[in-house]
Amino acid sequence: MNYHFFVGNDNGNSEHDLIVDGRLIQQPNVNCTVDELPWSEEQAPESFIKNLQEQLVVTVDSPAARPGMYYVGKFALESGEILDNLQIGIDLKCDMDLPVVNTLAQIAAVAVQKAYEDEKKVPEQIEVEVDMATALPVTQHTDETSAKFEKRFTSGSHHVTVHLGIHRVAVKIVFPFTKVVPEATPVIFTLQKDAEGNWREGDIFEEFTQNYEIEKKFNGNYFKDKRILHIDIGDGSTEYPITEGNKFLRQFVHGSHHGTGYAIEEALSEFNRLIHLPDSPRQFFSDVIKNAKHKYHARAIKTLKRPLDSQVRQIVQNVKRQLTKARNEIDLICVYGGGSILMRPILYPLLKELCIEREMQLLYIPAGYAVQMNAMGLDAFVRGKIYEALKNKAAQPA
């Protein structure tokens, strides 16, 4: 079985959001190395296919990462094993094995699912060629780091064994070309166009059009020549790039080590004390926060309030700094990222006031889209003309 996939890959500190072959996958961005399979008895390999992302176990043999067997994503988080995750504010993503291993695992899993869908049987082996766009935080993105991260995928082929119980599927993955861009900048593509390449419309802009009493036939064409200050709030960093039309303005590169992850880390020991646990990972706390029905939800929110307030105020200070640097020549502030959902009750009124004062508009992306904006933008970018031109240029002899 041979496949070609387009992949838009957002390796977040807390969550891994990627679009593989048009399919959005969202998993905790964690893994753990293990010595043996969690299953011993024979189970029908077909029974694993549907929920493969939830029980993903792979063996990776790749020039870009330490070889070994890994539990990936949710399965790792729930395994009780010692987790590998991205240390916020410390780790350079381009140097780490985690984003490479988890990316390979998710691509391999989709390949297995697609092959089963097409052939109605579990394949023995699959080969996948991948065109991929991924990103590094604005503060980590240089020509050197992006080339280094690209090379980890493009130099050599990667062999991933996907374990369906004790049945194995061998997946060979090659990346003829990969492009690493600064985080947040792909979002300009998301704002303008949908997955089919038409001007974006719909509920993503509903609040915005109501606030500014814009006529009904509003679409993404509105943003094509706007100067936008992005606030992309993640777990461990917030990026504040400025874009104009489809251009990333390099002179305004700015990011800060603020995000929900810092608030969670500050709240974690108090939370663990309240729920009588000696220890629990940051991702567990994140899951409790997202699930209003969780028995510990109220306690998690309570311990988070003060540290979150502090993070929001730091972010607003950084926004003011960017606006000053840009002499307030900004049409629109656009806020998104996983952290923006949790911070909204505190952050929205502060930014609204700032926008009125400095005569600009505020587009606060709704929760249903906030986390996916980078992945959607990377997916649009990898399928677009700019990526194709860069790929053709790289293929020409120097």
Protein Blocks (a to p, Z undefined) as FASTA:
>chain_A
ZZdddddddddfkbccddeehiacdddddddddfbdfbfbdcdfklmmmmmmmmcccddd
dfkbccddddehjllmmnopacddddehkacfklpmklmmmmmmmmmmmmmmmmmmmnop
acfbdcddddddddddfklmcfklmmmmmmmmmnocddddddehjbccddddddfbacdd
dehklmmmmmmpcfkopacedjklmmmmmmnopafkbcfklmmmcccddddddfkbccdd
dcehjbccfklgccddddfklmmmmmmmmmmmmnopabdcfklmmmmmmmmkbmklmmmm
mmmmmmmmmmmmmmmmmmmmmmmmnnopafbdcdedjklmmmmmmmmmmmmmmmmmnopa
dddddfklmmmmmmmmmmmmmmmmklmmmmmmmmpcZZ
